[in-house]
Amino acid sequence: MIEVVLNDRLGKKVRVKCNDDDTIGDLKKMVAAQTGTRADKIRIQKWYTVYKDHITLKDYEIHDGMGLELYYN
C-alpha cells in the first residue's frame, strides 16, 4: 500500500492510498471520489509527462509519498 500526494496548484492537496499495481485510471477514480470531480475530467502528470489511464503505478515508478500534479480538463 502506497500513499500518493496530488497537488492541483490551486491550494488543494489530495492524499490517496492505493496499491502499486493499480492503474492511473483507478487512481483517478479515487481522486474523483475525494474531490467531487468526475474522473474523466482529471489529468495526472509529472512535469510534462501526462500519465495514461491503462498503465500501472509500478510501470511509471510511482512510489510511496511521491507528489504528482493534478489538473482539471
mmCIF file of the N, C-alpha and C atoms, coordinates in Angstrom:
data_MODEL
# 
_entry.id   MODEL 
# 
loop_
_atom_site.group_PDB 
_atom_site.id 
_atom_site.type_symbol 
_atom_site.label_atom_id 
_atom_site.label_alt_id 
_atom_site.label_comp_id 
_atom_site.label_asym_id 
_atom_site.label_entity_id 
_atom_site.label_seq_id 
_atom_site.pdbx_PDB_ins_code 
_atom_site.Cartn_x 
_atom_site.Cartn_y 
_atom_site.Cartn_z 
_atom_site.occupancy 
_atom_site.B_iso_or_equiv 
_atom_site.pdbx_formal_charge 
_atom_site.auth_seq_id 
_atom_site.auth_comp_id 
_atom_site.auth_asym_id 
_atom_site.auth_atom_id 
_atom_site.pdbx_PDB_model_num 
ATOM 1   N N  . MET A 1 1  ? 0.852   -1.179 0.000   1.00 0.00 ? 1  MET A N  1 
ATOM 2   C CA . MET A 1 1  ? 0.000   0.000  0.000   1.00 0.00 ? 1  MET A CA 1 
ATOM 3   C C  . MET A 1 1  ? 0.894   1.237  0.000   1.00 0.00 ? 1  MET A C  1 
ATOM 4   N N  . ILE A 1 2  ? 0.646   2.135  -0.936  1.00 0.00 ? 2  ILE A N  1 
ATOM 5   C CA . ILE A 1 2  ? 1.428   3.367  -1.016  1.00 0.00 ? 2  ILE A CA 1 
ATOM 6   C C  . ILE A 1 2  ? 0.494   4.565  -0.900  1.00 0.00 ? 2  ILE A C  1 
ATOM 7   N N  . GLU A 1 3  ? 1.060   5.705  -0.556  1.00 0.00 ? 3  GLU A N  1 
ATOM 8   C CA . GLU A 1 3  ? 0.293   6.941  -0.482  1.00 0.00 ? 3  GLU A CA 1 
ATOM 9   C C  . GLU A 1 3  ? 0.875   7.914  -1.505  1.00 0.00 ? 3  GLU A C  1 
ATOM 10  N N  . VAL A 1 4  ? 0.006   8.445  -2.344  1.00 0.00 ? 4  VAL A N  1 
ATOM 11  C CA . VAL A 1 4  ? 0.403   9.383  -3.383  1.00 0.00 ? 4  VAL A CA 1 
ATOM 12  C C  . VAL A 1 4  ? -0.227  10.729 -3.058  1.00 0.00 ? 4  VAL A C  1 
ATOM 13  N N  . VAL A 1 5  ? 0.547   11.806 -3.195  1.00 0.00 ? 5  VAL A N  1 
ATOM 14  C CA . VAL A 1 5  ? 0.067   13.157 -2.934  1.00 0.00 ? 5  VAL A CA 1 
ATOM 15  C C  . VAL A 1 5  ? -0.116  13.857 -4.273  1.00 0.00 ? 5  VAL A C  1 
ATOM 16  N N  . LEU A 1 6  ? -1.319  14.381 -4.511  1.00 0.00 ? 6  LEU A N  1 
ATOM 17  C CA . LEU A 1 6  ? -1.599  15.102 -5.750  1.00 0.00 ? 6  LEU A CA 1 
ATOM 18  C C  . LEU A 1 6  ? -1.887  16.557 -5.410  1.00 0.00 ? 6  LEU A C  1 
ATOM 19  N N  . ASN A 1 7  ? -1.202  17.465 -6.075  1.00 0.00 ? 7  ASN A N  1 
ATOM 20  C CA . ASN A 1 7  ? -1.330  18.898 -5.841  1.00 0.00 ? 7  ASN A CA 1 
ATOM 21  C C  . ASN A 1 7  ? -1.936  19.526 -7.088  1.00 0.00 ? 7  ASN A C  1 
ATOM 22  N N  . ASP A 1 8  ? -3.038  20.280 -6.926  1.00 0.00 ? 8  ASP A N  1 
ATOM 23  C CA . ASP A 1 8  ? -3.655  20.906 -8.089  1.00 0.00 ? 8  ASP A CA 1 
ATOM 24  C C  . ASP A 1 8  ? -3.188  22.333 -8.320  1.00 0.00 ? 8  ASP A C  1 
ATOM 25  N N  . ARG A 1 9  ? -2.247  22.806 -7.508  1.00 0.00 ? 9  ARG A N  1 
ATOM 26  C CA . ARG A 1 9  ? -1.655  24.139 -7.617  1.00 0.00 ? 9  ARG A CA 1 
ATOM 27  C C  . ARG A 1 9  ? -2.662  25.268 -7.415  1.00 0.00 ? 9  ARG A C  1 
ATOM 28  N N  . LEU A 1 10 ? -3.836  24.930 -6.924  1.00 0.00 ? 10 LEU A N  1 
ATOM 29  C CA . LEU A 1 10 ? -4.836  25.932 -6.574  1.00 0.00 ? 10 LEU A CA 1 
ATOM 30  C C  . LEU A 1 10 ? -5.079  25.923 -5.065  1.00 0.00 ? 10 LEU A C  1 
ATOM 31  N N  . GLY A 1 11 ? -4.184  25.265 -4.338  1.00 0.00 ? 11 GLY A N  1 
ATOM 32  C CA . GLY A 1 11 ? -4.290  25.226 -2.890  1.00 0.00 ? 11 GLY A CA 1 
ATOM 33  C C  . GLY A 1 11 ? -4.837  23.930 -2.340  1.00 0.00 ? 11 GLY A C  1 
ATOM 34  N N  . LYS A 1 12 ? -5.143  22.979 -3.195  1.00 0.00 ? 12 LYS A N  1 
ATOM 35  C CA . LYS A 1 12 ? -5.703  21.707 -2.727  1.00 0.00 ? 12 LYS A CA 1 
ATOM 36  C C  . LYS A 1 12 ? -4.689  20.597 -2.936  1.00 0.00 ? 12 LYS A C  1 
ATOM 37  N N  . LYS A 1 13 ? -4.424  19.870 -1.853  1.00 0.00 ? 13 LYS A N  1 
ATOM 38  C CA . LYS A 1 13 ? -3.585  18.675 -1.925  1.00 0.00 ? 13 LYS A CA 1 
ATOM 39  C C  . LYS A 1 13 ? -4.438  17.484 -1.554  1.00 0.00 ? 13 LYS A C  1 
ATOM 40  N N  . VAL A 1 14 ? -4.393  16.456 -2.369  1.00 0.00 ? 14 VAL A N  1 
ATOM 41  C CA . VAL A 1 14 ? -5.186  15.252 -2.139  1.00 0.00 ? 14 VAL A CA 1 
ATOM 42  C C  . VAL A 1 14 ? -4.227  14.110 -1.860  1.00 0.00 ? 14 VAL A C  1 
ATOM 43  N N  . ARG A 1 15 ? -4.446  13.405 -0.751  1.00 0.00 ? 15 ARG A N  1 
ATOM 44  C CA . ARG A 1 15 ? -3.639  12.231 -0.414  1.00 0.00 ? 15 ARG A CA 1 
ATOM 45  C C  . ARG A 1 15 ? -4.482  10.998 -0.666  1.00 0.00 ? 15 ARG A C  1 
ATOM 46  N N  . VAL A 1 16 ? -3.944  10.066 -1.469  1.00 0.00 ? 16 VAL A N  1 
ATOM 47  C CA . VAL A 1 16 ? -4.679  8.867  -1.841  1.00 0.00 ? 16 VAL A CA 1 
ATOM 48  C C  . VAL A 1 16 ? -3.840  7.646  -1.498  1.00 0.00 ? 16 VAL A C  1 
ATOM 49  N N  . LYS A 1 17 ? -4.451  6.695  -0.808  1.00 0.00 ? 17 LYS A N  1 
ATOM 50  C CA . LYS A 1 17 ? -3.782  5.413  -0.548  1.00 0.00 ? 17 LYS A CA 1 
ATOM 51  C C  . LYS A 1 17 ? -4.228  4.421  -1.609  1.00 0.00 ? 17 LYS A C  1 
ATOM 52  N N  . CYS A 1 18 ? -3.255  3.760  -2.240  1.00 0.00 ? 18 CYS A N  1 
ATOM 53  C CA . CYS A 1 18 ? -3.560  2.809  -3.309  1.00 0.00 ? 18 CYS A CA 1 
ATOM 54  C C  . CYS A 1 18 ? -2.448  1.770  -3.377  1.00 0.00 ? 18 CYS A C  1 
ATOM 55  N N  . ASN A 1 19 ? -2.662  0.758  -4.198  1.00 0.00 ? 19 ASN A N  1 
ATOM 56  C CA . ASN A 1 19 ? -1.647  -0.275 -4.410  1.00 0.00 ? 19 ASN A CA 1 
ATOM 57  C C  . ASN A 1 19 ? -0.790  0.107  -5.603  1.00 0.00 ? 19 ASN A C  1 
ATOM 58  N N  . ASP A 1 20 ? 0.425   -0.408 -5.644  1.00 0.00 ? 20 ASP A N  1 
ATOM 59  C CA . ASP A 1 20 ? 1.299   -0.053 -6.769  1.00 0.00 ? 20 ASP A CA 1 
ATOM 60  C C  . ASP A 1 20 ? 0.927   -0.783 -8.055  1.00 0.00 ? 20 ASP A C  1 
ATOM 61  N N  . ASP A 1 21 ? 0.028   -1.771 -7.979  1.00 0.00 ? 21 ASP A N  1 
ATOM 62  C CA . ASP A 1 21 ? -0.432  -2.426 -9.205  1.00 0.00 ? 21 ASP A CA 1 
ATOM 63  C C  . ASP A 1 21 ? -1.761  -1.857 -9.694  1.00 0.00 ? 21 ASP A C  1 
ATOM 64  N N  . ASP A 1 22 ? -2.248  -0.767 -9.064  1.00 0.00 ? 22 ASP A N  1 
ATOM 65  C CA . ASP A 1 22 ? -3.419  -0.052 -9.573  1.00 0.00 ? 22 ASP A CA 1 
ATOM 66  C C  . ASP A 1 22 ? -3.032  0.740  -10.811 1.00 0.00 ? 22 ASP A C  1 
ATOM 67  N N  . THR A 1 23 ? -3.999  0.968  -11.681 1.00 0.00 ? 23 THR A N  1 
ATOM 68  C CA . THR A 1 23 ? -3.734  1.764  -12.875 1.00 0.00 ? 23 THR A CA 1 
ATOM 69  C C  . THR A 1 23 ? -3.956  3.242  -12.567 1.00 0.00 ? 23 THR A C  1 
ATOM 70  N N  . ILE A 1 24 ? -3.524  4.089  -13.475 1.00 0.00 ? 24 ILE A N  1 
ATOM 71  C CA . ILE A 1 24 ? -3.756  5.526  -13.338 1.00 0.00 ? 24 ILE A CA 1 
ATOM 72  C C  . ILE A 1 24 ? -5.255  5.811  -13.362 1.00 0.00 ? 24 ILE A C  1 
ATOM 73  N N  . GLY A 1 25 ? -6.004  5.040  -14.143 1.00 0.00 ? 25 GLY A N  1 
ATOM 74  C CA . GLY A 1 25 ? -7.462  5.189  -14.169 1.00 0.00 ? 25 GLY A CA 1 
ATOM 75  C C  . GLY A 1 25 ? -8.088  4.920  -12.814 1.00 0.00 ? 25 GLY A C  1 
ATOM 76  N N  . ASP A 1 26 ? -7.582  3.900  -12.095 1.00 0.00 ? 26 ASP A N  1 
ATOM 77  C CA . ASP A 1 26 ? -8.065  3.616  -10.738 1.00 0.00 ? 26 ASP A CA 1 
ATOM 78  C C  . ASP A 1 26 ? -7.727  4.770  -9.799  1.00 0.00 ? 26 ASP A C  1 
ATOM 79  N N  . LEU A 1 27 ? -6.536  5.319  -9.944  1.00 0.00 ? 27 LEU A N  1 
ATOM 80  C CA . LEU A 1 27 ? -6.117  6.461  -9.126  1.00 0.00 ? 27 LEU A CA 1 
ATOM 81  C C  . LEU A 1 27 ? -7.026  7.661  -9.378  1.00 0.00 ? 27 LEU A C  1 
ATOM 82  N N  . LYS A 1 28 ? -7.372  7.889  -10.638 1.00 0.00 ? 28 LYS A N  1 
ATOM 83  C CA . LYS A 1 28 ? -8.269  8.995  -10.976 1.00 0.00 ? 28 LYS A CA 1 
ATOM 84  C C  . LYS A 1 28 ? -9.640  8.814  -10.329 1.00 0.00 ? 28 LYS A C  1 
ATOM 85  N N  . LYS A 1 29 ? -10.132 7.576  -10.282 1.00 0.00 ? 29 LYS A N  1 
ATOM 86  C CA . LYS A 1 29 ? -11.431 7.323  -9.657  1.00 0.00 ? 29 LYS A CA 1 
ATOM 87  C C  . LYS A 1 29 ? -11.386 7.606  -8.168  1.00 0.00 ? 29 LYS A C  1 
ATOM 88  N N  . MET A 1 30 ? -10.268 7.267  -7.503  1.00 0.00 ? 30 MET A N  1 
ATOM 89  C CA . MET A 1 30 ? -10.127 7.538  -6.078  1.00 0.00 ? 30 MET A CA 1 
ATOM 90  C C  . MET A 1 30 ? -10.028 9.038  -5.808  1.00 0.00 ? 30 MET A C  1 
ATOM 91  N N  . VAL A 1 31 ? -9.307  9.751  -6.679  1.00 0.00 ? 31 VAL A N  1 
ATOM 92  C CA . VAL A 1 31 ? -9.196  11.203 -6.534  1.00 0.00 ? 31 VAL A CA 1 
ATOM 93  C C  . VAL A 1 31 ? -10.556 11.853 -6.782  1.00 0.00 ? 31 VAL A C  1 
ATOM 94  N N  . ALA A 1 32 ? -11.291 11.361 -7.775  1.00 0.00 ? 32 ALA A N  1 
ATOM 95  C CA . ALA A 1 32 ? -12.613 11.905 -8.078  1.00 0.00 ? 32 ALA A CA 1 
ATOM 96  C C  . ALA A 1 32 ? -13.570 11.730 -6.908  1.00 0.00 ? 32 ALA A C  1 
ATOM 97  N N  . ALA A 1 33 ? -13.461 10.602 -6.204  1.00 0.00 ? 33 ALA A N  1 
ATOM 98  C CA . ALA A 1 33 ? -14.316 10.364 -5.041  1.00 0.00 ? 33 ALA A CA 1 
ATOM 99  C C  . ALA A 1 33 ? -14.011 11.346 -3.911  1.00 0.00 ? 33 ALA A C  1 
ATOM 100 N N  . GLN A 1 34 ? -12.752 11.739 -3.769  1.00 0.00 ? 34 GLN A N  1 
ATOM 101 C CA . GLN A 1 34 ? -12.369 12.659 -2.692  1.00 0.00 ? 34 GLN A CA 1 
ATOM 102 C C  . GLN A 1 34 ? -12.651 14.111 -3.044  1.00 0.00 ? 34 GLN A C  1 
ATOM 103 N N  . THR A 1 35 ? -12.504 14.484 -4.324  1.00 0.00 ? 35 THR A N  1 
ATOM 104 C CA . THR A 1 35 ? -12.640 15.893 -4.707  1.00 0.00 ? 35 THR A CA 1 
ATOM 105 C C  . THR A 1 35 ? -14.031 16.252 -5.195  1.00 0.00 ? 35 THR A C  1 
ATOM 106 N N  . GLY A 1 36 ? -14.809 15.257 -5.627  1.00 0.00 ? 36 GLY A N  1 
ATOM 107 C CA . GLY A 1 36 ? -16.128 15.549 -6.170  1.00 0.00 ? 36 GLY A CA 1 
ATOM 108 C C  . GLY A 1 36 ? -16.102 15.904 -7.644  1.00 0.00 ? 36 GLY A C  1 
ATOM 109 N N  . THR A 1 37 ? -14.968 15.727 -8.292  1.00 0.00 ? 37 THR A N  1 
ATOM 110 C CA . THR A 1 37 ? -14.824 15.982 -9.724  1.00 0.00 ? 37 THR A CA 1 
ATOM 111 C C  . THR A 1 37 ? -14.959 14.671 -10.482 1.00 0.00 ? 37 THR A C  1 
ATOM 112 N N  . ARG A 1 38 ? -15.507 14.705 -11.683 1.00 0.00 ? 38 ARG A N  1 
ATOM 113 C CA . ARG A 1 38 ? -15.625 13.487 -12.478 1.00 0.00 ? 38 ARG A CA 1 
ATOM 114 C C  . ARG A 1 38 ? -14.240 12.989 -12.886 1.00 0.00 ? 38 ARG A C  1 
ATOM 115 N N  . ALA A 1 39 ? -14.080 11.663 -12.917 1.00 0.00 ? 39 ALA A N  1 
ATOM 116 C CA . ALA A 1 39 ? -12.773 11.063 -13.202 1.00 0.00 ? 39 ALA A CA 1 
ATOM 117 C C  . ALA A 1 39 ? -12.301 11.364 -14.614 1.00 0.00 ? 39 ALA A C  1 
ATOM 118 N N  . ASP A 1 40 ? -13.219 11.518 -15.571 1.00 0.00 ? 40 ASP A N  1 
ATOM 119 C CA . ASP A 1 40 ? -12.801 11.797 -16.952 1.00 0.00 ? 40 ASP A CA 1 
ATOM 120 C C  . ASP A 1 40 ? -12.376 13.243 -17.147 1.00 0.00 ? 40 ASP A C  1 
ATOM 121 N N  . LYS A 1 41 ? -12.583 14.091 -16.139 1.00 0.00 ? 41 LYS A N  1 
ATOM 122 C CA . LYS A 1 41 ? -12.157 15.490 -16.215 1.00 0.00 ? 41 LYS A CA 1 
ATOM 123 C C  . LYS A 1 41 ? -10.833 15.727 -15.492 1.00 0.00 ? 41 LYS A C  1 
ATOM 124 N N  . ILE A 1 42 ? -10.189 14.665 -15.015 1.00 0.00 ? 42 ILE A N  1 
ATOM 125 C CA . ILE A 1 42 ? -8.937  14.783 -14.266 1.00 0.00 ? 42 ILE A CA 1 
ATOM 126 C C  . ILE A 1 42 ? -7.774  14.356 -15.146 1.00 0.00 ? 42 ILE A C  1 
ATOM 127 N N  . ARG A 1 43 ? -6.686  15.126 -15.093 1.00 0.00 ? 43 ARG A N  1 
ATOM 128 C CA . ARG A 1 43 ? -5.440  14.762 -15.783 1.00 0.00 ? 43 ARG A CA 1 
ATOM 129 C C  . ARG A 1 43 ? -4.332  14.739 -14.743 1.00 0.00 ? 43 ARG A C  1 
ATOM 130 N N  . ILE A 1 44 ? -3.582  13.645 -14.709 1.00 0.00 ? 44 ILE A N  1 
ATOM 131 C CA . ILE A 1 44 ? -2.473  13.489 -13.759 1.00 0.00 ? 44 ILE A CA 1 
ATOM 132 C C  . ILE A 1 44 ? -1.181  13.495 -14.545 1.00 0.00 ? 44 ILE A C  1 
ATOM 133 N N  . GLN A 1 45 ? -0.232  14.311 -14.099 1.00 0.00 ? 45 GLN A N  1 
ATOM 134 C CA . GLN A 1 45 ? 1.049   14.368 -14.799 1.00 0.00 ? 45 GLN A CA 1 
ATOM 135 C C  . GLN A 1 45 ? 2.160   14.720 -13.828 1.00 0.00 ? 45 GLN A C  1 
ATOM 136 N N  . LYS A 1 46 ? 3.378   14.549 -14.307 1.00 0.00 ? 46 LYS A N  1 
ATOM 137 C CA . LYS A 1 46 ? 4.584   14.924 -13.570 1.00 0.00 ? 46 LYS A CA 1 
ATOM 138 C C  . LYS A 1 46 ? 5.466   15.640 -14.569 1.00 0.00 ? 46 LYS A C  1 
ATOM 139 N N  . TRP A 1 47 ? 5.781   16.875 -14.318 1.00 0.00 ? 47 TRP A N  1 
ATOM 140 C CA . TRP A 1 47 ? 6.459   17.750 -15.261 1.00 0.00 ? 47 TRP A CA 1 
ATOM 141 C C  . TRP A 1 47 ? 5.662   17.791 -16.555 1.00 0.00 ? 47 TRP A C  1 
ATOM 142 N N  . TYR A 1 48 ? 6.198   17.320 -17.658 1.00 0.00 ? 48 TYR A N  1 
ATOM 143 C CA . TYR A 1 48 ? 5.453   17.375 -18.918 1.00 0.00 ? 48 TYR A CA 1 
ATOM 144 C C  . TYR A 1 48 ? 4.966   16.011 -19.364 1.00 0.00 ? 48 TYR A C  1 
ATOM 145 N N  . THR A 1 49 ? 5.080   15.004 -18.513 1.00 0.00 ? 49 THR A N  1 
ATOM 146 C CA . THR A 1 49 ? 4.630   13.654 -18.846 1.00 0.00 ? 49 THR A CA 1 
ATOM 147 C C  . THR A 1 49 ? 3.196   13.476 -18.369 1.00 0.00 ? 49 THR A C  1 
ATOM 148 N N  . VAL A 1 50 ? 2.262   13.342 -19.298 1.00 0.00 ? 50 VAL A N  1 
ATOM 149 C CA . VAL A 1 50 ? 0.868   13.073 -18.953 1.00 0.00 ? 50 VAL A CA 1 
ATOM 150 C C  . VAL A 1 50 ? 0.706   11.568 -18.833 1.00 0.00 ? 50 VAL A C  1 
ATOM 151 N N  . TYR A 1 51 ? 0.191   11.117 -17.679 1.00 0.00 ? 51 TYR A N  1 
ATOM 152 C CA . TYR A 1 51 ? 0.064   9.694  -17.427 1.00 0.00 ? 51 TYR A CA 1 
ATOM 153 C C  . TYR A 1 51 ? -1.190  9.132  -18.071 1.00 0.00 ? 51 TYR A C  1 
ATOM 154 N N  . LYS A 1 52 ? -1.056  7.985  -18.726 1.00 0.00 ? 52 LYS A N  1 
ATOM 155 C CA . LYS A 1 52 ? -2.158  7.331  -19.423 1.00 0.00 ? 52 LYS A CA 1 
ATOM 156 C C  . LYS A 1 52 ? -2.905  6.400  -18.479 1.00 0.00 ? 52 LYS A C  1 
ATOM 157 N N  . ASP A 1 53 ? -4.219  6.251  -18.701 1.00 0.00 ? 53 ASP A N  1 
ATOM 158 C CA . ASP A 1 53 ? -5.102  5.563  -17.763 1.00 0.00 ? 53 ASP A CA 1 
ATOM 159 C C  . ASP A 1 53 ? -4.820  4.075  -17.608 1.00 0.00 ? 53 ASP A C  1 
ATOM 160 N N  . HIS A 1 54 ? -4.371  3.397  -18.631 1.00 0.00 ? 54 HIS A N  1 
ATOM 161 C CA . HIS A 1 54 ? -4.275  1.933  -18.592 1.00 0.00 ? 54 HIS A CA 1 
ATOM 162 C C  . HIS A 1 54 ? -2.945  1.411  -18.059 1.00 0.00 ? 54 HIS A C  1 
ATOM 163 N N  . ILE A 1 55 ? -2.010  2.291  -17.714 1.00 0.00 ? 55 ILE A N  1 
ATOM 164 C CA . ILE A 1 55 ? -0.687  1.883  -17.241 1.00 0.00 ? 55 ILE A CA 1 
ATOM 165 C C  . ILE A 1 55 ? -0.655  1.939  -15.713 1.00 0.00 ? 55 ILE A C  1 
ATOM 166 N N  . THR A 1 56 ? 0.006   0.968  -15.094 1.00 0.00 ? 56 THR A N  1 
ATOM 167 C CA . THR A 1 56 ? 0.018   0.877  -13.631 1.00 0.00 ? 56 THR A CA 1 
ATOM 168 C C  . THR A 1 56 ? 1.004   1.869  -13.009 1.00 0.00 ? 56 THR A C  1 
ATOM 169 N N  . LEU A 1 57 ? 0.821   2.096  -11.716 1.00 0.00 ? 57 LEU A N  1 
ATOM 170 C CA . LEU A 1 57 ? 1.720   2.990  -10.986 1.00 0.00 ? 57 LEU A CA 1 
ATOM 171 C C  . LEU A 1 57 ? 3.123   2.408  -10.917 1.00 0.00 ? 57 LEU A C  1 
ATOM 172 N N  . LYS A 1 58 ? 3.219   1.082  -10.825 1.00 0.00 ? 58 LYS A N  1 
ATOM 173 C CA . LYS A 1 58 ? 4.529   0.419  -10.776 1.00 0.00 ? 58 LYS A CA 1 
ATOM 174 C C  . LYS A 1 58 ? 5.299   0.647  -12.080 1.00 0.00 ? 58 LYS A C  1 
ATOM 175 N N  . ASP A 1 59 ? 4.598   0.606  -13.212 1.00 0.00 ? 59 ASP A N  1 
ATOM 176 C CA . ASP A 1 59 ? 5.251   0.821  -14.506 1.00 0.00 ? 59 ASP A CA 1 
ATOM 177 C C  . ASP A 1 59 ? 5.780   2.244  -14.645 1.00 0.00 ? 59 ASP A C  1 
ATOM 178 N N  . TYR A 1 60 ? 5.070   3.209  -14.051 1.00 0.00 ? 60 TYR A N  1 
ATOM 179 C CA . TYR A 1 60 ? 5.532   4.602  -14.070 1.00 0.00 ? 60 TYR A CA 1 
ATOM 180 C C  . TYR A 1 60 ? 6.527   4.889  -12.951 1.00 0.00 ? 60 TYR A C  1 
ATOM 181 N N  . GLU A 1 61 ? 6.839   3.886  -12.126 1.00 0.00 ? 61 GLU A N  1 
ATOM 182 C CA . GLU A 1 61 ? 7.759   4.014  -10.996 1.00 0.00 ? 61 GLU A CA 1 
ATOM 183 C C  . GLU A 1 61 ? 7.297   5.085  -10.005 1.00 0.00 ? 61 GLU A C  1 
ATOM 184 N N  . ILE A 1 62 ? 6.009   5.045  -9.700  1.00 0.00 ? 62 ILE A N  1 
ATOM 185 C CA . ILE A 1 62 ? 5.429   5.925  -8.685  1.00 0.00 ? 62 ILE A CA 1 
ATOM 186 C C  . ILE A 1 62 ? 5.526   5.198  -7.348  1.00 0.00 ? 62 ILE A C  1 
ATOM 187 N N  . HIS A 1 63 ? 6.207   5.839  -6.382  1.00 0.00 ? 63 HIS A N  1 
ATOM 188 C CA . HIS A 1 63 ? 6.494   5.212  -5.105  1.00 0.00 ? 63 HIS A CA 1 
ATOM 189 C C  . HIS A 1 63 ? 5.724   5.898  -3.984  1.00 0.00 ? 63 HIS A C  1 
ATOM 190 N N  . ASP A 1 64 ? 5.873   5.366  -2.779  1.00 0.00 ? 64 ASP A N  1 
ATOM 191 C CA . ASP A 1 64 ? 5.198   5.896  -1.596  1.00 0.00 ? 64 ASP A CA 1 
ATOM 192 C C  . ASP A 1 64 ? 5.649   7.325  -1.314  1.00 0.00 ? 64 ASP A C  1 
ATOM 193 N N  . GLY A 1 65 ? 4.691   8.220  -1.108  1.00 0.00 ? 65 GLY A N  1 
ATOM 194 C CA . GLY A 1 65 ? 4.992   9.603  -0.775  1.00 0.00 ? 65 GLY A CA 1 
ATOM 195 C C  . GLY A 1 65 ? 5.292   10.490 -1.965  1.00 0.00 ? 65 GLY A C  1 
ATOM 196 N N  . MET A 1 66 ? 5.187   9.964  -3.156  1.00 0.00 ? 66 MET A N  1 
ATOM 197 C CA . MET A 1 66 ? 5.534   10.735 -4.355  1.00 0.00 ? 66 MET A CA 1 
ATOM 198 C C  . MET A 1 66 ? 4.458   11.779 -4.649  1.00 0.00 ? 66 MET A C  1 
ATOM 199 N N  . GLY A 1 67 ? 4.883   12.941 -5.109  1.00 0.00 ? 67 GLY A N  1 
ATOM 200 C CA . GLY A 1 67 ? 3.967   14.023 -5.446  1.00 0.00 ? 67 GLY A CA 1 
ATOM 201 C C  . GLY A 1 67 ? 3.729   14.102 -6.942  1.00 0.00 ? 67 GLY A C  1 
ATOM 202 N N  . LEU A 1 68 ? 2.472   14.193 -7.329  1.00 0.00 ? 68 LEU A N  1 
ATOM 203 C CA . LEU A 1 68 ? 2.085   14.319 -8.734  1.00 0.00 ? 68 LEU A CA 1 
ATOM 204 C C  . LEU A 1 68 ? 1.271   15.591 -8.911  1.00 0.00 ? 68 LEU A C  1 
ATOM 205 N N  . GLU A 1 69 ? 1.124   16.022 -10.154 1.00 0.00 ? 69 GLU A N  1 
ATOM 206 C CA . GLU A 1 69 ? 0.360   17.221 -10.456 1.00 0.00 ? 69 GLU A CA 1 
ATOM 207 C C  . GLU A 1 69 ? -1.036  16.823 -10.925 1.00 0.00 ? 69 GLU A C  1 
ATOM 208 N N  . LEU A 1 70 ? -2.023  17.535 -10.428 1.00 0.00 ? 70 LEU A N  1 
ATOM 209 C CA . LEU A 1 70 ? -3.429  17.272 -10.713 1.00 0.00 ? 70 LEU A CA 1 
ATOM 210 C C  . LEU A 1 70 ? -4.000  18.447 -11.488 1.00 0.00 ? 70 LEU A C  1 
ATOM 211 N N  . TYR A 1 71 ? -4.560  18.177 -12.666 1.00 0.00 ? 71 TYR A N  1 
ATOM 212 C CA . TYR A 1 71 ? -5.165  19.214 -13.491 1.00 0.00 ? 71 TYR A CA 1 
ATOM 213 C C  . TYR A 1 71 ? -6.592  18.818 -13.833 1.00 0.00 ? 71 TYR A C  1 
ATOM 214 N N  . TYR A 1 72 ? -7.431  19.820 -13.998 1.00 0.00 ? 72 TYR A N  1 
ATOM 215 C CA . TYR A 1 72 ? -8.839  19.596 -14.352 1.00 0.00 ? 72 TYR A CA 1 
ATOM 216 C C  . TYR A 1 72 ? -9.043  20.026 -15.796 1.00 0.00 ? 72 TYR A C  1 
ATOM 217 N N  . ASN A 1 73 ? -9.558  19.114 -16.628 1.00 0.00 ? 73 ASN A N  1 
ATOM 218 C CA . ASN A 1 73 ? -9.812  19.459 -18.028 1.00 0.00 ? 73 ASN A CA 1 
ATOM 219 C C  . ASN A 1 73 ? -11.189 20.046 -18.183 1.00 0.00 ? 73 ASN A C  1 
# 
